[in-house]
Amino acid sequence: MVVLDASALLALTYREDGHEHVTEQLAAGAVISAVNWSEVSQKLAFQSGNAEQIGEMLLATGLRIEPFGADDARRAARLYPHTRAAGLSLGERSCLALAARFGRVALTADRAWKAIDGLVLDEELIQVDLIRG
């Protein structure tokens, strides 16, 4: 199982470079934070107007939406000092927090995340994979 960032799911939706890697990961099992799902839904609604239809198609792949709870919020807050220089947003840190909770890799299209790959936060390893080399 991999944890998807909004950027990875949007790359798949818009068939951007690296979308094949996202497709492979979805087939193997993927989860997305409710925060990141909200980001995806917002962008799809604004850019395509058919967010619900696309969202249903994405969920039909087996993608699981995971709630973002208080522990995740604390984990995302503790990530801030380590991610500030890379400019990661709350949404991006929510993906990393979920990946840390599950002990899984976070999949993103954002190269800035590589700066924190391998970070250990409260004994939890942060692992990052890019959808395109």
MOQUI-V634127 format. One record per backbone hydrogen bond with DSSP energy under -1.0 kcal/mol. CO is the residue of the C=O (numbers start at 0). NH is the residue of the N-H. Records with the same first field share a line. If there is no record, write none. Layout:
CO = NH, NH
This chain:
1 = 30
2 = 106
4 = 8
5 = 9
6 = 10
7 = 11
8 = 12
9 = 13
10 = 15
11 = 14
15 = 18
17 = 21
18 = 22
19 = 23
20 = 24
21 = 25
22 = 26
23 = 27
28 = 1
29 = 63
30 = 3
31 = 65
32 = 36
33 = 37
34 = 38
35 = 39
36 = 40
37 = 41
38 = 42
39 = 43
40 = 44
41 = 45
42 = 46
43 = 47, 48
49 = 53
50 = 54
51 = 55
52 = 56
53 = 57
54 = 58
55 = 59
57 = 60
58 = 61
63 = 31
65 = 33
68 = 72
69 = 73
70 = 74
71 = 75
72 = 76
73 = 77
74 = 78
78 = 81, 82
79 = 83
82 = 87
83 = 86
88 = 92
89 = 93
90 = 94
91 = 95
92 = 96
93 = 97
94 = 98
95 = 99
96 = 100
97 = 101
98 = 102, 103
104 = 2
105 = 128
106 = 4
107 = 130
109 = 112
110 = 113
111 = 114
112 = 115
115 = 118
118 = 125
120 = 123
123 = 120
125 = 117
126 = 105
128 = 107
